[in-house]
Amino acid sequence: MRTFGSHTIGVDQGDIVLFSDFEDDGEMWTGEGPRLIRRSVRFADSYAMAPVVQVSLSMWDMSNGSNARADVTAERVTRDGFDIVFRTWSDTRVARVRVAWLSIGPVEGDDGWTL
């Protein structure tokens, strides 16, 4: 469990289309084997320390010709942002993906000052 002490808690959220590969025959739609897409996200304001970040698929469009294989994670989380990473593998064909994210962490409050 993560505790935040006496800090003010900040919450930020968003929803981002990672790719739409069916439109231009991109790698996620036409490729095979291990594939990865990474997108950087910046928070609206910086946190006092790296927040907790939750990501989830909010829309996915996959071919029904093979198994649907997907892994979505938050990586490289810092006070200022993080990377959304989407992976697939084998013969899965992914047309497009949108990912929702939520961050929760400590922010400097009005009494958070240093001498």
C-alpha positions as CSV (number, residue, x, y, z in Angstrom):
1,M,0.0,0.0,0.0
2,R,1.2,3.5,-0.7
3,T,0.5,6.3,1.8
4,F,0.9,10.0,1.1
5,G,1.3,11.5,4.6
6,S,0.1,15.1,5.1
7,H,0.3,16.1,1.5
8,T,-2.6,17.4,-0.6
9,I,-3.7,14.7,-3.0
10,G,-3.9,15.4,-6.7
11,V,-5.8,13.4,-9.3
12,D,-5.3,13.7,-13.1
13,Q,-6.8,11.7,-15.9
14,G,-7.1,11.3,-19.6
15,D,-8.0,9.2,-22.6
16,I,-5.6,8.9,-25.6
17,V,-5.8,7.2,-29.0
18,L,-2.5,5.3,-29.2
19,F,-2.7,4.4,-32.8
20,S,-5.1,3.7,-35.7
21,D,-3.0,1.4,-37.9
22,F,-5.8,0.1,-40.1
23,E,-5.9,3.5,-41.9
24,D,-2.4,3.3,-43.2
25,D,-1.5,-0.4,-42.9
26,G,0.6,0.2,-39.9
27,E,2.7,-2.4,-38.1
28,M,0.0,-3.3,-35.5
29,W,-2.5,-4.1,-38.3
30,T,-0.2,-5.8,-40.8
31,G,2.7,-7.1,-38.7
32,E,3.3,-10.4,-36.8
33,G,5.3,-11.3,-33.8
34,P,6.2,-9.0,-30.9
35,R,5.1,-5.4,-31.4
36,L,5.1,-2.4,-29.1
37,I,3.8,1.2,-29.1
38,R,5.0,3.7,-26.5
39,R,3.4,7.1,-26.0
40,S,4.5,9.8,-23.5
41,V,1.9,11.5,-21.4
42,R,2.5,14.7,-19.4
43,F,0.5,15.5,-16.3
44,A,-1.4,18.8,-16.1
45,D,0.8,19.8,-13.1
46,S,3.8,18.1,-11.5
47,Y,3.3,15.9,-8.4
48,A,5.4,16.2,-5.3
49,M,6.6,12.6,-6.0
50,A,5.8,10.0,-8.7
51,P,2.1,9.2,-8.4
52,V,0.3,5.9,-8.8
53,V,-0.9,5.5,-12.4
54,Q,-3.6,3.1,-13.6
55,V,-4.1,2.5,-17.3
56,S,-6.9,0.5,-19.1
57,L,-8.1,-0.1,-22.6
58,S,-11.1,2.2,-23.2
59,M,-11.5,1.1,-26.9
60,W,-10.0,-1.7,-28.9
61,D,-10.6,-2.8,-32.5
62,M,-9.1,-6.1,-33.3
63,S,-9.4,-8.6,-36.2
64,N,-11.6,-11.6,-35.4
65,G,-9.2,-13.8,-37.6
66,S,-6.9,-14.6,-34.6
67,N,-6.8,-14.5,-30.9
68,A,-6.9,-11.0,-29.3
69,R,-3.7,-10.5,-27.4
70,A,-3.0,-7.2,-25.6
71,D,-0.9,-5.9,-22.8
72,V,-1.2,-2.3,-21.7
73,T,1.0,-0.8,-18.9
74,A,2.3,2.5,-17.4
75,E,6.1,2.7,-17.4
76,R,8.7,5.3,-16.5
77,V,6.3,7.1,-14.1
78,T,7.8,10.4,-12.8
79,R,6.5,13.5,-11.1
80,D,5.8,15.0,-14.5
81,G,4.4,12.2,-16.6
82,F,4.7,8.6,-17.8
83,D,4.7,6.3,-20.8
84,I,1.7,4.2,-21.9
85,V,3.0,1.0,-23.5
86,F,0.8,-1.3,-25.6
87,R,2.1,-4.7,-26.6
88,T,0.8,-7.5,-28.8
89,W,2.3,-10.6,-30.3
90,S,1.9,-13.6,-32.6
91,D,-0.6,-13.1,-35.4
92,T,-2.9,-10.7,-33.6
93,R,-4.0,-7.8,-35.8
94,V,-4.9,-4.6,-34.0
95,A,-6.7,-1.9,-35.9
96,R,-6.8,0.8,-33.2
97,V,-6.5,1.3,-29.5
98,R,-7.5,4.0,-27.1
99,V,-6.2,4.0,-23.5
100,A,-7.7,5.7,-20.4
101,W,-5.4,6.6,-17.5
102,L,-5.8,7.9,-14.0
103,S,-3.0,9.2,-11.7
104,I,-3.2,9.8,-8.0
105,G,-0.5,11.2,-5.8
106,P,0.8,13.9,-3.5
107,V,1.0,17.6,-4.6
108,E,2.4,20.6,-2.9
109,G,-0.4,22.4,-1.0
110,D,-0.5,26.0,0.1
111,D,1.5,25.2,3.2
112,G,4.1,23.2,1.3
113,W,7.0,25.6,1.4
114,T,10.7,25.3,2.1
115,L,13.0,27.7,4.0
